[in-house]
Amino acid sequence: MSAVKQKETPKRLPPAGRRGGGGPPHMGMGMPAEKAMNFGPSARRLLGRLRPHRVQLTGVLALAVASVGLSVIGPKVLGHATDLIFSGVIGRRLPEGTTTEQAVAAARASGNGNFADMLAKMHVVPGVGIDFAALGRVLALALALYVGAAVLMWAQGWVLNGVVQRTILRLRAEVEDKLNRLPLPYFDRQPRGELLSRVTNDIDNISQTLQQTLSQLVTSLLTVVGVLAMMVWISPLLALVALVAVPLSVVVTGQIAKRSQGKFIAQWTHTGELNGQIEEAYTGHELVKVFGRQKEVEAAFHAKNEQLFQASFGAQFVSGIIMPAMFFIGNLSYVAIAVVGGLRVASGTMSLGDVQAFIQYSRQFTQPLTQVASMANLLQSGVASAERVFAVLDAEEQTPEPARPARIADPHGRVEFEHVSFRYAPDKPLIDDLSLVAEPGHTVAIVGPTGAGKTTLVNLIMRFYELDAGRITLDGVDITTMRRDELRGRIGMVLQDTWLFGGTIRDNIAYGRPGATEEEILAAARATFVDRFVRSLPDGYDTVIDEEGSNVSAGEKQLITIARAFLAEPSLLILDEATSSVDTRTEVLLQRAMAALRSDRTSFVIAHRLSTIRDADLILMMEQGRIVEQGSHDQLLAADGAYARLYRSQFTGAVITDEIPAPPTGGAPAGTLPAAAPAKN
């Protein structure tokens, strides 16, 4: 269990139960961290998934325009309130009974020209203080504007939340459907933890990104437009001062975001690889302890965890620089506006309220720019996750179902291979020009050394893989002309490695045929000797099996899976070392039960223990993808060929070949192995 490297991924075995001889080059597949993220097209594709919700998005835009409009008017109204207060304060200082023109002339006469210019632009009533009635009306209007803006913003968020969640719901459903359409080789090449990370963590990250950025992005852009229009209306000169900060902000943000792109893609790649390692170590923890490899597993985890830390720290640190940089630029703009605005108030070209409103607008102008910049890291992370999910959606699917699928009118279970050729890798032949016939009701046993292609043969019948040449027929119908669910619905398969889900024993057996009656479930259980041990359990068939199946033995789990296959009443039965986990006595009983249930059914049995297939109607001896011998047990023993040598290796002693390596020094002489003790029959 070595660490998954960034540029060189170790070979991985296929999942248990699909591990056959001469399997494909199972490579751990993860997105390389060094690959640059194609941000633009991926972001457009992600936003394109919102297209079905055009009406709701139009409503969101309308609500955002109304909310931002009310918010933008607010500072101008508050500026008018400031003018009322300032005018009242200045008015009380002027002699009562004089006019504004007289007060201006008196100020100029006293040499206070700046005050005279400012006073000339103000609406002042000498001798009269603050008009609290007018001030109250203005403040009430400002309060109504801000309350209305808040309500509209809440409504916008509520509608947008529904749009985002329905989009993510549809995306999850598409990924689920896609996984069902992907061919088995895709899963052979993908570490399970990496794939799970894409369909869980990455989709959750996309949801968070859309939820947090869409509303804020729309509001921020509209705020920029509205505030800019108000600033130009109040003072084009100050607006020009404020706009100087925009290109500087864009350049700084662009440079920082460019450096964070690769780090975010590396972050999510390392997350998927780390999940793969954790999942592998957890599911194989017993094996890790047996071989004492805890230190190696921990070292691999810490190495990958350190890579994830470095990538995450780099991504967050680099993108986190954006916010303080934007604040710094915004403060420079604020100082410039305050200085220029103060000079214009002193010269009488602007009112104090307008300057106050403009300062508020400058803050409102830089704030949405800062918010957009601060969303850059979230956007980069979300689009990186979207790319990984899109990679799953874009994966090559299995061949489509036929437009007019064929159906088997009279099922019996006759299987015929006609000049079948298949290979996992184009340059590594496995099965070449294979022909055989399995008659209804017959048991066909497939034996041979590891890597001979035994499991591959039955996987081809199930259409887990597609043929390179030739064809396979079931009851005279080419299986490629049938729907896969129709084909597999006629096949029952029991693997060497059992699979049970969290639920009762009854539920696990009934999984073979939904809708089966209680009596049918019990009949299948009795036929496969499940009933014998279930009756001894306190809760009987209501015993809940946990996800690991740890509360029943390995043999009992295998019996349950066999009962599940029997309940399905298939035309074709495939047993891949299905009795390897049961004791000898139970195995004999199962052989008798299978004989009774094979009537008008064909059975393919993959076996390494040759004692279990002596009564097979046909035994196929495979080597390197070819059937080198076929016949009954007695016929093959009499032929004294490959089968006979394999049989003697199990029941008389070890066969010595040139391929068997010499034992270590200090043991038996080089090139020999100690003879095995005779096995009891």
N, C-alpha and C positions, 0 to 999 in steps of 0.2 A: 504494500500500500504506500507507494511513493508519492511524493508531492507532485502536483500537476504544475509543470513548468509553463512559463509564459510563451515560449516559442516552440517548445518541443513537448508534445503531449504523449504520455506513455500509452501503450496498447491496453485496451480494457476488454475483459471477457463479456460476452453477451449475457443478458439476464438469465438466471436459472430457469430451466425448462425449455429454453430455446437454444441451448448450447449443444450444437451438433458437431460432428466431425468435419474437419476442413472448413470451418466457419469463415465468415467474412473478416476482413481486417478491421476488427472493432477498435476504432480509435476514439479516444476522449475528445469530443468536439466542443470547443468553447470559442467565443469571439476573441480574436487576438487583440491584446491591449494596445499594440502598436498601430492598429488601423485607425486612421483619422475618421472622425464622425462627419457624415454628410448632413450638416445641420439643416440647410434650407429645404431640400426636397423632403426630408423626413418630417420637418415641422409642418410643411404644407400638407403632407399626407395625413398627419395627425389631425390638423384642423379640418381637413376634408371629411373626417368621420362625423363632424357635427352637421353636415349638410342636410340630413333628414329632418333636422329641427329648425328649418329656416324661419318658420312662423314664430316660434318661441324666441329665437335669437333676434328677430326683428323687434319683438316686444321688449327684450332685454335692452336693445339699443335705444328704443324710444324712452324707456324708463331712465336709462343712463343719461340721455340728452336732457330730459326734464330735470333730473336730480342735479346734474352738473350746472345747468342753467341757473337754477335757484341758488346753488352754492356760489356761483360766480357773481351774481348780483349782490350777495350779502355784503362783501367789503365796501362796495360803493355806497350802499345804504348806511353802513356804520361810519363811513367817511363823512357823510352828511351830518350824522349825529355829532361827530367831532367838531365839525364846523359850527353847529349850533352852540355847543359848549364854549368853544373858543371865542365865538362872536359875543356870547353873553358875558364872558369874562372881560373882554376888551371893552364892550359897551358900558359896563358899570364904571370903568375907569375914566370915561369921557364925560364932559360936563353935560348935565341934563338940560334939554331945551335947545341944544345946538343941532345942526345937521351934520351928516357925514362929510359933506364937502367942506364945511367950516372946520371940522376936526382935522381933515387932511391938510388944509391950508395952514392951520396952526402948527401942525407937526413939521411941515416944510419950513415954516418961518423960524422954528426953533432949531433948524439944522438937522433934524432927524428924518432924512429923506427916505431911508429904507423902510422905517415904520410907516411913513406917509404912503409909499408905494403899496405896502401890504394892506394898509387900511382901505386904500382905494378899491381893492379887489374884493373886500369883504362886505357882507350884508349886515351892517351894524346899526343899531338904534342907540344913539348916545344916551347914557343914563339908565338904560334898561338892561337888566341882567339876563340870565339864562331863561329861555322860554321852555319851561318844563312840560307844558302840554304838548308842544310840537315835538320835543325830545322823546316823550313817552310814546307818541304815535310812531315815530321813526324806529324806536327800539322794538315796539310791538311788531312792526312790519319785518324787521330783521329776524326776530324770533320765529315768526310764521314762516319766513323763507327757509331758515335752517331746519325747522321741524319738518316742513314739507320735503326738503331735500333728503332728510334722514329716512322718512317713510318710503319715498320712492326708491332710495338705495336698498332698503330692506326688501322691497318687492322685487327689485332687480336680482338680488342675491338668491331669493327664494326660487324664482323662475330658472335662473341659471343653474342652480344646484340640481334641479330636476333634469335639465338638459344633460349635464355632465354625468350624473349617475346613470341615466338611461343609455348614454353613449358607452360608458364603461360596462354596463350590463350586456349590451350588444357585443362589445369587444370580447368579453369573457366567453360569451356563447359562441362567437366565431372561432376563438382559439380552441374551445372544447370540440366543436365540430371538425376543425382542422386536424386536431390530434387523432380523431377517429378516421380521417381520410388519409393519414400519412402511412406509408408502407413500413413494414417491420424493420427493414435495414436502417431507417432514420433513427429509430429508438436504439438500435444496436450501436450506433455511432455517438449517441448523446448520453453523457453521464446524467443519471436521474436527478441528482441535486441541481445540476445546471439547468435542466429543462424545467424543473419545479420552480426554480428561482425566476425564470422568465414568465411563467404563467401565474405567479403569485406576487412576488416582490415587485417585479417590473410593472405589472398592471396596476398594483396599488400605488406605485410611484407616479404613473401616468395620471391616475385619478387625482392624486394630491396636486400635481402640477396644474392640471386643467382647472381644478377647483380654486386654487389660490391665485392663478395668474390671469385667467380670462376676464373676470370681473374687474380686477385691479387694472389690467391692461387697458380695457375699454374706457374705464373711468379716468385713468391717467391721461390717455391720449385726448379725450374730449376736454378734460380740464386744461390741458396745455393750449388747445385751440381757443377755448372760451376765455381763458385768462389773458392770452396774447391779444385777443381782440379788445378786451377791456383796457389793457395797458396802452395799446396804440391809441385808443380813444382818449384816455386821460392825458398821456404825454408821449408823443412819438420819440422824443429824445431819450427819455428814461427807458422806453421800450427797447431802443437800440442798445443802450447800455446793458440791459438784462439779456438781450439776445447774444451778446458777445460770449457768454458762458456756454451757449448751446453747442457750437462746434467743438469747443474744448472738451465738454462732457462726452460728446459722441466719440471723439478720438480716444480719450482715456478709457471709456467703457469698451470700445471695440478691441483695443490692444489687450486689455485684461481678459476679456471673454475669449479671445483667440487662444490665449495660453491655457485656459481652463478646459477647453473642449476635450483634448486628448486625455486629461486627467479624469474627467467624469466618465468617459467610456471605459477607462481602465478600472475605475472604482466599481462599476457595475459588473464588469467582466470578472474581476477578482471576487466579488460577492457571490456570483454564480459558481465559480470554481471552489470557493470555500464551502458553500452549501453542499456541493458534490462530495467533497472530502468528508464533511461531517456526516452526511447521510451514509456514505460507504463505511465509515468507521463505526457508526452506531449499529447498522444492520449486521455488520460482521464482528461485533465486539467480542463474541465468544472465541472466534478464530484468532483474533488479535491476542487475546489472553493465552490461548493454548500455545501459540508459537512465541509468546513473550515479546511481542513487537510493540508494546505500549510506547516505549521511548521513540521508536521510529515514527509512529503515528502522531505522537505529540510534537515531534520535531517538524514533521510535515505540516501539521496544523499551525504551529507557531510561525513557520516560514511563510505560509500563505496568508495568515492573519497579519503578519508584518507588512506583506505586500499590499494588502487591503488598507491597512492603516496609512501607509505612505501615500497611496493613491487618494484615499479619502481626505487625508490632511492636506495634501497638495491642492486638491480640487476646491475644498472649502476655503483654504487660506487664500489662494489666488483670487477666487471669485469674491471672497469677503473683502478684498481691498477696494472693491468698487464703491461700496457705501461710504467709507471715510473720504475717499477721493472726491466723490460727488458733494459731500458736505463741505469740504474745503473750497471747492469751486463755487458752491452756492454762497458761502460766507463772503468770498471775495466780491461776488456780484452784489450781495446785500450792502456791503460797505460802500461800494461805488454808487449805488442808488441813493443811500442815505445822504452821502455828501452832496451829490448833484441836486437831489430833491430839496435839501436844506437851503442851498444857494438860491433855488428857484422860488421857494417860499419867501425868503428874505427879499428877493427882487420883486415880489408881487406878481410873478407870472403863474404861480400855482397856489392853491389854497392848502392849508395844513391838512384838511380832511382828505384832499386828493393825494397828498404825499403819503398819509397814513394808509389809505386804500391801496396805493401803488406798492408800498412795502409789503402789505398783506398779499397782494397779487404776485409780487416777486417770490415770496415764500411759496405760494400756491403753484407758481410756475416751476420752481426748482424741485419742489417736493414730488410731483408726479414723475419728473425725470429721474429723481433719485430712486423712487419706487420701481420704475421700469428697470433701472440699472441693478437694483438689489434683487430683482427677479431673474437676473441673468443666470445665476448659479442654479436656481430651481428649474428654469427653462432648459438649460444645458443637461441637467440630470434627467428631466422628464423626457426630452427628445432622445437621449441616449437609451433610456429604457424602451421608448417606442421603437427604436431601431431594432432592439433585440426581440421585441414581440413581433415586429413586422418580418424579421428573419424566419420566425416560425410560420407565420401566415404565408410567406412566399416560398416555403420549402416545397420541393417537388412532391406531388401527391401520387398515390397509387393509381394505376390505370383506371379510367372511369368505368362504371357499370355499363353493360350493353343496353342499347336503346330498347331492344325487344328481348329480354332475357328468356332463356330456355328453362323449362321446368321438366322434372322427372315425373312422368305419368305413373309408372309402376316401379317403385323403388325396391331394389333387392340388395344393393351393395356390391355390385360387380365393378371392380376397378381395373383399368388397363392403362399401362404406360406404353406409349408408342414412340420409340426413338427419342427419348427425352434427354436433353442436354442442359446442364446448368452449371454456373460458376459464380462465386461471390465476387471475385476480382477477375477482370477480363484476361489477365495473363496467368491465371492459376486455375486450370481445369479441375473440376471436381467430379461431376457426373457427366458421362459422355455416351450418347447413343444407347440409353437404357430402355429395354422393353421387358414387360412382364404382365401377367394377368392374375388377378386375385378373384376367384369365383365366389359367388354368394354363399355365406355360411361357412367359409373356410377361414382358418387361422393362418395368417402369414407371419412368420417370425423373421426378423431381420437381425443378423448377428454380424460381428466383425470387430476388428480392432478400433481403437479410438481414432477418429479422423477419417473413417471409411465413408461417411455420408449417410449414416443410418437415420439420424434425426432430420437431416436435410430432406430425406425422401418423404417423410410424413409431413414436413412443413410445406413441401410442394403440393401435396394433396389438399392441404388446408388453404392453399393460395396465400400463404404468408410471404412467399417469394414467387416471382413470375419466371416462367421458363425462358431459356434462351433459344431452345428449338424443341420440336416435337409437341406432343399433347398428352393430356391425361383425361380419361373419360370416366364418368361415374354412371353406371347403367346406360352406357352408350352415348351419354351427353357430354360434350366437351365442357370441362369445368370453367373455362374462360368465357363461355357463353351464358353462364349462370350468374345470378347476383351472389355476392359473397355471403350475405346473411342467409340466403337460401341454401347455399352449399354447406356452410358451417352448421346450419341448423340440422343437417342430416348426419353430422359427425359428432361423436362423443370422444373427448380426449382427456386422458389422465396422465399428468406429468410426474416425473420423479420427485420434483420439488412441489410440495403442496401449497395451495393458496386458499386460505379461509379468511372471510371478512368478519368484522366485529358484529356478532349477532348470535342467535340461538343455533343449536345443532339442526333443529327443524328448518330454520331459514336457510342455512348453508346447503342442506340437501335439496330444498325446494328451488334453489337457484338454478338447478338444471332444467326445470320446466315451470315457469310461472303459472300459477293457476291450478297446480296439481292438488288433488284432494288429499286429505289426511291419510286415507287408506292407501293411496298410491305411494305417498312418502314412506309410510310404514312398511309397505311391501318391498320397496327398494332397499330400505334399511335392513330388513330381515334377509333379503337375498344376498346382501354383501356383508352380513354379520356385524353391521353397526349396532343393530338392536341388542346384540349380546352384551356389549359393554355400556350402552346407554342406559339400560335398565338398572345398572348398578350405581348410576350417578344420582345424587339426591334430587336434582331437578329434572332428571330424565331428558326428554327432547327439548325442554325449555332451558337447559344449561347454556349459559351465555359464554361464548368463546371470545377471548380478548383478541386484539389485533395481531398479536404474535402467536396466538394459539398455544400459549404456554400451559394452559390448564388441561390439555389432553396430550397424550404421547404422540410421537411421530407416526407410529403405526396406526393409531386411531384417527389421526388427521388424514392419513392416506385412505383409510376405509371410507371416511366421509366423502372425500373427493370421488372415490369410485362409485359410491351410492348416488352422488349427484349426476355422474355420467350415465349411470343405468336408468335413472329416473327420466332422462331426456329421451329414452327409447330411440337411439340413433340407428341409421342404416349401416353406418360404418363406425367401428370402435377402434381407437388408437390408444395403445398403452405404451408409454415411454418409460420403461423401468418402473412400472406402476406398483409392483409388489416388492420393491427393494427395501421398503421400510417396515414390512410386516414380518412376524415370526414365521418359521417354517410350517407350523401346523395351520396357521391362518392362511398362509399362501396356498396350501393344498385345498383348503375349503373354498378359497376364492376361485381356484382353478375349476372346481366342480360347479360353482355358481355361474362362472363365465360360460362354461359349456352349455348350461341350460338356457342361458340368455342369448347365445349366439345364433339361435335359429333364424335363418334367412338374413343373417348379418355377417359382414366381413370384418375380420379383426386383424389389425396390424400390431404386432407386439415387438417392441425393441427390447432386447434382453442381453445382459452380459452373463448372467448365471444360466448356463445352458440346460441346467436341470429343469428349469421352468418352461421350456419350449419343446420338450421331447415329443409331446403329442400334437404338435402343430402339423397342419396339413401340408404346409410348404415352408421350408426354411431357405432363406436367401443369405448366402455368405458373401459379404461385400468387402472389397479391398480397393482403396483409392477411387471410390465412386463407381466401381463396376461390380456387377454380380459375377463372381468368379465360379460360384457353385450354387445349385438349387436342387432341392429334393426333400424327401422325408429324412428324419433323423437316422434311421437305419440305412437308407440309401447313401447318405453322405458319409457315414462311418465306414461303410463298405468300400466307398470310393477312395478312402485313405488320402484325402486331399487337405485343403486348407481348413475345412471344418473339423476334420478328424484331428488335425494338429492342435487346433484351438481347444477342442474337447479334452484331449489328453493333457493339455497344459493346466486345465482346471481340476482334473480328477486323478492324474497320476504324478504330476510334478511340473516344475517350471521348464519352459522351452527356452533353450539357449540359442540366441541368434547374434549375428554380428552387430545388430543395432543396440543390444543391451550393453551399457557401459561396464567396465571392470569395477569391482568393488574397491573401496579404499584400502591402502596398504595396511597390513596387519590383520586382514580378514582372510577370506578365501583366496586362492590363487587367482591371478589376473585372468580375465576372460571367462570365469566360471561363476556360477551362483549356487548357493546351497540348495539342494533339492527340497521341494515343499513336501510336507507330510501328506500322505494320501488322505484325500477328503472322503468323509463318510457320505454315502448316498442316502 
